[in-house]
Each structure stands twice: as structure tokens, then as C-alpha cells.
Amino acid sequence: MSQSRTSFLAGVLVAVALVASACGGGDSSEAGDDASVDESTLEPVYGGEIAYGLEAENNNGWCLPEAQLAISGMQVANAIYDTLTAQNADGDYVGFLAESVEPNEDFTQWTITLRDGITFHDGSPLNAEVVKNNLDAYRGEYPARQALLTMFVFEPVTAVDVVDDLTLTVTTTPWTTFPAYLSGRIGIMGQAQLDDP
């Protein structure tokens, strides 16, 4: 018998053995779990824990200006923190925590107007001072935080100023895409978390 014919027959025998073993039945003496739950009687319960596996640990915690997060870490962060803007179905960046983000004529000053009535999980209000402090933290200008990955992103920002409780201005070099940079990785934290070492 030739070498190729022997190899072919061996391959056929292995394939037949695999098919035969796949057709084998389980032990019929095993009892199945016949318990059923009437889902219409289940009520949601507040609290609990969720475990989410990440591809790497985050040594800098969940303070976003300092956190070094990969994509799965950002998925978790986006479930925790809201952003000033978000992308809509048309691909445009629109206000989310912000009611509006409007430029001047030459795109060197942006007026951010916040939505009224938004509070953080600790009950503290979202206001212009908190947003200013967050933006300063992301650009490396807030003393309680050391921005690691976002300083270069906000390099065009020269000043962030509070106008009133729900309004602030951001002065930049000409920057037409500024609203896009207020989404994604730039979640807004409450003041207590921002100041917590």
C-alpha cells in the first residue's frame, strides 16, 4: 500500500471515530433540573454586585483624569460617568450633561450651558464650578489631580472661566471640533471624588 493511500485511510478512520463519538448519548440516569421560575412574579431588587472582567488592572483607580484605561475599562467608566456631549445618530456631537456648547465666530471661545437639576450620586449638584474643576483636571491644571493621558488633548485650552452657576466659557486656540472632545473619555466627576486622594 502506498504512503498516500495509508495516510488517506488513517484520516478516514479518525473522521469516522470522531463522528461516532459525537453521536454517543449521555447517561440517562442523570436527573435534569426541572425547577422553573414564574418570571412574571419577579420584582427588581435595588443593590447587589456586578463583577466585570477587564484585560488588565487599573493601578490609578477610576478617577478619569489619572486613569489609564483600555477599551473595556472605558466601557465600565462610561457606565459610571456621564459626559458633557454625546454623539447622536447622525454623528453630530450634541449636549448631554450640557444643554448646549456654542462657539464664537472664530471658534476661540466656547460657551457651555449646563442642564439644570442634575445631581451626582452623592446628591451634590452639577454646576459650572465642578465642570471647570473637571476640565482643569483633564488639562493638568487642577492641584488635586495629575492628568496622565489627557493633557495633550486639552493643550489648545488656554482658560476655563465660570460665568454663572450653569454657564462657563472655555477659551482655546481655534478649535472647531471641541464638542467632540467633551465626550468619550471625558466623564464628569462630582467634586468630592475629584478632591479625594
VOPAGU-2260 file (C-alpha; in pm, 1 decimal, decimal comma):
REM VOPAGU-2260
SITE   aa  ch    i         X         Y         Z
SITE  MET   A    0       0,0       0,0       0,0
SITE  SER   A    1     138,8     340,1     -85,8
SITE  GLN   A    2     216,8     609,2     169,6
SITE  SER   A    3     -56,2     845,9      43,4
SITE  ARG   A    4    -322,5     573,9      49,3
SITE  THR   A    5    -226,7     476,6     404,7
SITE  SER   A    6    -249,1     840,6     514,3
SITE  PHE   A    7    -587,4     877,2     346,8
SITE  LEU   A    8    -728,0     564,7     515,8
SITE  ALA   A    9    -594,0     675,5     853,9
SITE  GLY   A   10    -765,1    1012,5     807,5
SITE  VAL   A   11   -1095,0     845,7     715,9
SITE  LEU   A   12   -1075,4     620,6    1024,7
SITE  VAL   A   13   -1011,9     921,0    1251,9
SITE  ALA   A   14   -1305,1    1109,5    1097,5
SITE  VAL   A   15   -1537,8     809,2    1142,0
SITE  ALA   A   16   -1425,1     771,2    1505,2
SITE  LEU   A   17   -1494,7    1139,7    1574,6
SITE  VAL   A   18   -1840,6    1122,4    1418,8
SITE  ALA   A   19   -1924,2     805,1    1612,3
SITE  SER   A   20   -1812,0     953,6    1943,1
SITE  ALA   A   21   -2014,8    1270,0    1880,0
SITE  CYS   A   22   -2328,8    1062,0    1833,1
SITE  GLY   A   23   -2299,1     895,2    2173,3
SITE  GLY   A   24   -2579,7     965,6    2420,4
SITE  GLY   A   25   -2546,5    1089,5    2774,9
SITE  ASP   A   26   -2617,4     889,4    3086,9
SITE  SER   A   27   -2995,2     865,0    3106,0
SITE  SER   A   28   -2981,5     814,0    3483,0
SITE  GLU   A   29   -2881,4    1178,2    3535,4
SITE  ALA   A   30   -3171,2    1385,2    3663,8
SITE  GLY   A   31   -3224,5    1720,8    3497,7
SITE  ASP   A   32   -3313,9    2038,8    3681,3
SITE  ASP   A   33   -3688,6    2064,4    3634,2
SITE  ALA   A   34   -3724,7    2368,9    3858,9
SITE  SER   A   35   -3896,9    2655,5    3685,0
SITE  VAL   A   36   -3943,9    3017,8    3778,9
SITE  ASP   A   37   -4251,7    3221,4    3704,1
SITE  GLU   A   38   -4081,2    3535,4    3571,0
SITE  SER   A   39   -4398,6    3741,0    3598,8
SITE  THR   A   40   -4368,5    3733,2    3980,2
SITE  LEU   A   41   -4007,1    3853,2    3996,2
SITE  GLU   A   42   -3954,0    4207,1    4123,3
SITE  PRO   A   43   -3635,8    4409,3    4063,7
SITE  VAL   A   44   -3418,7    4449,8    4371,4
SITE  TYR   A   45   -3200,1    4755,6    4429,7
SITE  GLY   A   46   -2831,9    4698,3    4500,8
SITE  GLY   A   47   -2618,6    4393,5    4459,8
SITE  GLU   A   48   -2282,0    4349,3    4295,5
SITE  ILE   A   49   -2160,4    4301,7    3943,4
SITE  ALA   A   50   -1826,7    4151,5    3850,1
SITE  TYR   A   51   -1679,3    4267,0    3520,6
SITE  GLY   A   52   -1359,0    4114,2    3384,8
SITE  LEU   A   53   -1100,9    4352,6    3242,4
SITE  GLU   A   54    -793,6    4265,8    3042,5
SITE  ALA   A   55    -568,7    4448,0    3287,7
SITE  GLU   A   56    -588,0    4608,3    3627,7
SITE  ASN   A   57    -615,9    4981,2    3657,3
SITE  ASN   A   58    -349,5    5093,1    3904,1
SITE  ASN   A   59    -472,3    5452,1    3910,7
SITE  GLY   A   60    -830,8    5383,5    4016,4
SITE  TRP   A   61   -1137,3    5528,1    3849,5
SITE  CYS   A   62   -1051,3    5897,0    3868,9
SITE  LEU   A   63   -1065,8    5962,5    3496,4
SITE  PRO   A   64    -800,5    6234,2    3462,6
SITE  GLU   A   65    -547,6    5991,1    3613,1
SITE  ALA   A   66    -687,5    5656,5    3497,4
SITE  GLN   A   67    -511,9    5463,5    3224,3
SITE  LEU   A   68    -799,3    5264,7    3078,2
SITE  ALA   A   69    -817,9    5041,7    2773,6
SITE  ILE   A   70   -1141,8    4996,3    2581,3
SITE  SER   A   71   -1306,6    4756,8    2827,2
SITE  GLY   A   72   -1214,0    4989,4    3113,9
SITE  MET   A   73   -1370,8    5279,8    2926,9
SITE  GLN   A   74   -1689,2    5075,3    2881,7
SITE  VAL   A   75   -1708,3    5047,4    3259,6
SITE  ALA   A   76   -1620,4    5416,1    3306,7
SITE  ASN   A   77   -1888,2    5521,2    3056,8
SITE  ALA   A   78   -2142,8    5329,7    3265,2
SITE  ILE   A   79   -2034,4    5531,0    3571,5
SITE  TYR   A   80   -1961,2    5879,8    3436,8
SITE  ASP   A   81   -2164,3    6097,4    3201,6
SITE  THR   A   82   -2006,3    6337,5    2953,8
SITE  LEU   A   83   -2085,7    6695,5    2856,3
SITE  THR   A   84   -2158,5    6593,6    2496,8
SITE  ALA   A   85   -2252,0    6272,5    2317,7
SITE  GLN   A   86   -2271,6    6163,9    1956,5
SITE  ASN   A   87   -2622,4    6139,3    1811,3
SITE  ALA   A   88   -2749,1    5903,0    1538,6
SITE  ASP   A   89   -2636,6    6147,9    1268,0
SITE  GLY   A   90   -2279,4    6154,8    1401,4
SITE  ASP   A   91   -2310,9    6507,3    1541,3
SITE  TYR   A   92   -2196,4    6592,9    1893,3
SITE  VAL   A   93   -2483,3    6732,9    2096,7
SITE  GLY   A   94   -2525,9    6832,2    2458,6
SITE  PHE   A   95   -2567,6    6556,9    2715,5
SITE  LEU   A   96   -2488,6    6697,4    3060,7
SITE  ALA   A   97   -2452,2    7025,9    2876,1
SITE  GLU   A   98   -2765,9    7181,6    2736,3
SITE  SER   A   99   -2551,2    7346,6    2469,8
SITE  VAL   A  100   -2189,7    7401,8    2364,5
SITE  GLU   A  101   -2170,9    7708,0    2139,4
SITE  PRO   A  102   -1864,5    7870,5    1976,6
SITE  ASN   A  103   -1792,3    8231,7    1895,2
SITE  GLU   A  104   -1730,3    8324,8    1529,5
SITE  ASP   A  105   -1365,9    8216,1    1516,0
SITE  PHE   A  106   -1402,1    7907,6    1741,5
SITE  THR   A  107   -1172,3    8051,0    2010,1
SITE  GLN   A  108   -1430,3    8075,1    2287,0
SITE  TRP   A  109   -1690,4    7813,4    2369,0
SITE  THR   A  110   -1987,4    7878,0    2596,0
SITE  ILE   A  111   -2106,2    7567,7    2779,8
SITE  THR   A  112   -2454,0    7589,1    2930,3
SITE  LEU   A  113   -2533,1    7304,3    3169,8
SITE  ARG   A  114   -2867,8    7133,8    3216,7
SITE  ASP   A  115   -3042,9    7239,7    3535,4
SITE  GLY   A  116   -3134,1    6988,9    3806,2
SITE  ILE   A  117   -2859,3    6729,6    3752,4
SITE  THR   A  118   -2705,6    6581,3    4066,6
SITE  PHE   A  119   -2423,0    6338,1    4131,0
SITE  HIS   A  120   -2476,1    6011,3    4318,4
SITE  ASP   A  121   -2384,7    6183,9    4646,6
SITE  GLY   A  122   -2659,2    6443,5    4595,4
SITE  SER   A  123   -2425,8    6732,1    4510,3
SITE  PRO   A  124   -2530,7    6946,0    4212,0
SITE  LEU   A  125   -2367,1    6958,6    3871,1
SITE  ASN   A  126   -2263,0    7321,4    3831,3
SITE  ALA   A  127   -2016,4    7531,8    3635,2
SITE  GLU   A  128   -1754,8    7529,0    3913,2
SITE  VAL   A  129   -1746,9    7147,6    3922,2
SITE  VAL   A  130   -1722,8    7127,1    3542,1
SITE  LYS   A  131   -1442,8    7388,7    3541,3
SITE  ASN   A  132   -1252,2    7184,6    3800,0
SITE  ASN   A  133   -1301,1    6867,3    3594,7
SITE  LEU   A  134   -1179,3    7033,1    3274,6
SITE  ASP   A  135    -883,7    7181,4    3463,4
SITE  ALA   A  136    -802,8    6833,4    3598,7
SITE  TYR   A  137    -810,3    6685,0    3247,3
SITE  ARG   A  138    -572,9    6954,0    3122,4
SITE  GLY   A  139    -334,0    6916,1    3417,8
SITE  GLU   A  140    -428,2    7244,1    3587,2
SITE  TYR   A  141    -610,9    7115,3    3897,1
SITE  PRO   A  142    -382,8    7071,9    4201,1
SITE  ALA   A  143    -557,1    6761,9    4342,6
SITE  ARG   A  144    -508,0    6557,8    4022,9
SITE  GLN   A  145    -225,8    6464,9    3786,5
SITE  ALA   A  146    -361,0    6418,9    3434,2
SITE  LEU   A  147    -171,6    6146,5    3251,1
SITE  LEU   A  148    -332,7    6085,5    2914,1
SITE  THR   A  149    -549,2    6390,4    2854,0
SITE  MET   A  150    -315,6    6687,9    2898,2
SITE  PHE   A  151    -213,5    6683,3    2533,1
SITE  VAL   A  152    -578,6    6660,9    2421,8
SITE  PHE   A  153    -663,3    6985,0    2601,7
SITE  GLU   A  154    -345,1    7166,8    2502,0
SITE  PRO   A  155    -547,5    7414,6    2287,5
SITE  VAL   A  156    -737,7    7528,5    2600,8
SITE  THR   A  157    -592,8    7847,3    2748,9
SITE  ALA   A  158    -860,0    7924,0    3011,8
SITE  VAL   A  159   -1178,3    7790,8    3169,5
SITE  ASP   A  160   -1394,3    8053,9    3340,8
SITE  VAL   A  161   -1718,3    8030,6    3538,0
SITE  VAL   A  162   -1983,6    8279,3    3420,2
SITE  ASP   A  163   -2269,0    8174,9    3649,9
SITE  ASP   A  164   -2394,3    7860,2    3821,6
SITE  LEU   A  165   -2483,4    7684,3    3494,7
SITE  THR   A  166   -2255,9    7858,4    3243,0
SITE  LEU   A  167   -1883,6    7855,6    3176,0
SITE  THR   A  168   -1658,2    7964,6    2893,1
SITE  VAL   A  169   -1360,6    7778,6    2754,7
SITE  THR   A  170   -1101,3    7985,3    2569,1
SITE  THR   A  171    -897,0    7796,2    2310,4
SITE  THR   A  172    -685,0    7840,7    2005,5
SITE  PRO   A  173    -919,0    7799,9    1703,2
SITE  TRP   A  174   -1076,0    7456,3    1761,5
SITE  THR   A  175   -1375,9    7357,5    1550,0
SITE  THR   A  176   -1408,6    7004,5    1691,7
SITE  PHE   A  177   -1407,0    7099,1    2061,5
SITE  PRO   A  178   -1753,2    6945,3    2137,2
SITE  ALA   A  179   -1629,4    6603,7    2021,2
SITE  TYR   A  180   -1353,2    6615,0    2282,6
SITE  LEU   A  181   -1608,7    6665,5    2560,9
SITE  SER   A  182   -1743,1    6312,7    2508,0
SITE  GLY   A  183   -1595,4    5963,3    2529,1
SITE  ARG   A  184   -1311,8    5960,5    2781,9
SITE  ILE   A  185   -1403,3    6294,9    2941,6
SITE  GLY   A  186   -1657,3    6189,9    3206,2
SITE  ILE   A  187   -1754,6    6446,0    3469,1
SITE  MET   A  188   -1694,1    6356,2    3835,0
SITE  GLY   A  189   -1851,0    6503,5    4144,7
SITE  GLN   A  190   -1637,2    6749,8    4340,4
SITE  ALA   A  191   -1590,8    6509,9    4633,8
SITE  GLN   A  192   -1442,5    6242,3    4406,7
SITE  LEU   A  193   -1228,9    6494,5    4224,0
SITE  ASP   A  194   -1076,0    6604,6    4555,8
SITE  ASP   A  195   -1046,2    6256,0    4709,0
SITE  PRO   A  196    -681,4    6147,2    4712,5
